[in-house]
Amino acid sequence: MQAVKAVNQGIAPVTYGQGDRPPRGDYASARADYTCDQNWSAYTPQEHDLYRRLYERQAAQMHGLACDEFIDAVGHLGAPQRIPRFDQLSETLHRRTRWEVVAVPGLIPEEAFFGLLAQRKFPVTGWIRKPEEFDYVVEPDVFHDLFGHVPLLFNPMFADYMQAYGAGGLKASRLDACELLARLYWYTVEFGLIRTAQGVRAYGAGILSSAGELRYSVQSPEPSRVPFDLRRIMRTRYKIDTYQATYFVIDSFQQLFEATSPDFTPIYRAVRELPQIDAGVVLEGETRIAIE
Ligand SMILES: [Fe+2]
């Protein structure tokens, strides 16, 4: 009966991003699975304009920093001048990879989140940040969720990975392993890098929607870039209030999908026996991936 915990009872969620403030967003109007109406007509011209400015800032710097799969698909979001209508976007997306975008009031509890992903429904926050949060917003808003996450859902392999992640999450809840699995999400879906013939590129949504971290993650000599390793990731803590100190680099989305296909039950068990690793620590003998 784990689904019971995922039912919206108007209680503030507690997952993916911590803060002292209660989350913004109208949870009272959300349905039992935490989805709600986008209420597109309620966006003001100023909010559409803020979306446009955020979009244009990222689009201007994505070439040479974002992976090709992202660049090729970002146009599917529609014209940058307006916050997209989720229903229209879902039609296009569904034709390509059978995913759809659903509105949510903001952060939602883990089980509700996993449940939506397992049904190929990507939850996108309805509201947009305030103008004074142009450079940084604590909780994910519509710009982060849409611009950062949705383009890669047009990639069939990544789309399948996200669904498998959701199904794995429902299982992890039963095994009390959500913290370990959240690290996988963090270091791939949010802050993942991918190796390409042209060099390392970003595919993680936290990077792609960030004004500063996009260039930092790909070009700065400061952070460590190490090869993707599932167990290593599950052992590694992360920071939510600074740029990442370590990025994990995949060779392809196929590698990511295949590496995460096995049953995680014995992996969780093995990982729990090993010491945790602080963000930024490079282990002895560990390969560092060079940037050119
Ligand atoms: Fe995100």
Boltz pocket constraint, residues with backbone or C-beta under 6 A from the ligand:
constraints:
  - pocket:
      binder: B
      contacts: [[A, 140], [A, 144], [A, 145], [A, 148], [A, 149], [A, 190], [A, 205], [A, 206]]
      max_distance: 6.0
